[in-house]
Amino acid sequence: MKPIEIIVCDDHPLIAQGLNSFIGQKDDLSIVATATTAQELREILATTSADIVLLDISLPDGSGLELCAEIKKQYPDLKILGLSNFNERSIILRMLHNGASGYLLKSASTAEIEKAIRNIVDGNLHFGKEAQKILATITKQELTEVPPVTKREKEVLKYLSTGLTTPQIAEKMFVSAVTVDSHRKSLMQKFEVNKTVNLVQKAKEWGII
């Protein structure tokens, strides 16, 4: 029987070494590659097949959250287990929205990680105990799909979150105030809100800013 093939993407040597040591003892689990950056993972995926990626949320050259969505778009059959030091509602939600099949804190036991790998490869979802508590309080509205946001809209959101006015944002982005206002109105329609404060709050909850 073919072992479960695993790619580890984590920039902390102790985590990668620990996983390699533990998984190396299992006959039906195999780490086929290890990456320490988002770019390394992209290059590995282009040439290496696997069943599951253990993906660090914080990478030196990018966000594991955005990388998760990118991977699922390119390799829809590849399963992803998010590993993080953060147990925040917005991050767990974003990973769910971006196609992850599980989420564990890095403090999870090796037995828990093994259980998660097997559950996910079998087609199930797996979340650690703390994440489960958070998921239990998530509303139906929060589970709706996160609307797509353009690079420019994301920039507007970032400035709005710092309290800048439309003219101030326009000056920073080298565009007209009308353009900024247009982006803001578009975002409000996408997020189904009618106030800027609610727009910023929702963007933070979804981990967009």
GIPE-V933395 format. One record per residue. N is the residue number from 0. SS is DSSP state (H for helix, E for strand, L for the rest). NEAR is the number of other ideal C-beta (glycine too) atoms within 8 Angstrom. Layout:
BEGIN
N|SS|NEAR ; N|SS|NEAR
END
This chain:
BEGIN
0|L|3 ; 1|L|3 ; 2|L|9 ; 3|E|11 ; 4|E|11 ; 5|E|15 ; 6|E|17 ; 7|E|14 ; 8|E|15 ; 9|L|12 ; 10|L|8 ; 11|L|8 ; 12|H|5 ; 13|H|6 ; 14|H|12 ; 15|H|12 ; 16|H|8 ; 17|H|9 ; 18|H|13 ; 19|H|11 ; 20|H|8 ; 21|H|11 ; 22|H|12 ; 23|L|7 ; 24|L|5 ; 25|L|9 ; 26|L|4 ; 27|L|6 ; 28|E|11 ; 29|E|8 ; 30|E|12 ; 31|E|9 ; 32|E|9 ; 33|E|10 ; 34|E|12 ; 35|L|10 ; 36|L|11 ; 37|H|12 ; 38|H|8 ; 39|H|10 ; 40|H|15 ; 41|H|8 ; 42|H|9 ; 43|H|11 ; 44|H|14 ; 45|H|6 ; 46|H|5 ; 47|L|9 ; 48|L|4 ; 49|L|12 ; 50|L|8 ; 51|E|15 ; 52|E|15 ; 53|E|14 ; 54|E|15 ; 55|E|13 ; 56|L|14 ; 57|E|9 ; 58|E|14 ; 59|L|6 ; 60|L|6 ; 61|E|10 ; 62|E|8 ; 63|H|15 ; 64|H|12 ; 65|H|9 ; 66|H|13 ; 67|H|15 ; 68|H|11 ; 69|H|8 ; 70|H|15 ; 71|H|12 ; 72|H|6 ; 73|H|7 ; 74|L|7 ; 75|L|6 ; 76|L|4 ; 77|L|12 ; 78|E|10 ; 79|E|14 ; 80|E|18 ; 81|E|13 ; 82|E|12 ; 83|E|14 ; 84|L|7 ; 85|L|7 ; 86|L|9 ; 87|L|6 ; 88|H|8 ; 89|H|10 ; 90|H|13 ; 91|H|14 ; 92|H|14 ; 93|H|13 ; 94|H|13 ; 95|H|9 ; 96|H|10 ; 97|L|11 ; 98|L|9 ; 99|L|12 ; 100|L|10 ; 101|E|13 ; 102|E|12 ; 103|E|16 ; 104|E|11 ; 105|L|9 ; 106|L|4 ; 107|L|9 ; 108|L|5 ; 109|H|7 ; 110|H|6 ; 111|H|10 ; 112|H|14 ; 113|H|12 ; 114|H|9 ; 115|H|14 ; 116|H|14 ; 117|H|9 ; 118|H|11 ; 119|H|15 ; 120|H|10 ; 121|L|6 ; 122|L|4 ; 123|L|7 ; 124|L|7 ; 125|E|11 ; 126|E|10 ; 127|L|11 ; 128|H|5 ; 129|H|8 ; 130|H|13 ; 131|H|9 ; 132|H|8 ; 133|H|11 ; 134|H|9 ; 135|L|6 ; 136|L|6 ; 137|L|9 ; 138|L|6 ; 139|L|5 ; 140|H|5 ; 141|H|8 ; 142|H|8 ; 143|L|6 ; 144|L|4 ; 145|L|8 ; 146|L|6 ; 147|L|5 ; 148|L|9 ; 149|L|6 ; 150|H|5 ; 151|H|8 ; 152|H|11 ; 153|H|11 ; 154|H|9 ; 155|H|14 ; 156|H|15 ; 157|H|9 ; 158|H|12 ; 159|H|13 ; 160|H|10 ; 161|L|6 ; 162|L|4 ; 163|L|8 ; 164|L|5 ; 165|H|9 ; 166|H|7 ; 167|H|9 ; 168|H|13 ; 169|H|12 ; 170|H|7 ; 171|H|8 ; 172|H|12 ; 173|L|4 ; 174|L|6 ; 175|L|6 ; 176|H|8 ; 177|H|6 ; 178|H|10 ; 179|H|14 ; 180|H|9 ; 181|H|8 ; 182|H|11 ; 183|H|13 ; 184|H|8 ; 185|H|9 ; 186|H|14 ; 187|H|12 ; 188|H|7 ; 189|H|9 ; 190|H|11 ; 191|L|5 ; 192|L|8 ; 193|L|4 ; 194|L|6 ; 195|H|8 ; 196|H|6 ; 197|H|10 ; 198|H|15 ; 199|H|12 ; 200|H|8 ; 201|H|10 ; 202|H|13 ; 203|H|11 ; 204|H|10 ; 205|L|11 ; 206|L|9 ; 207|L|10 ; 208|L|8
END
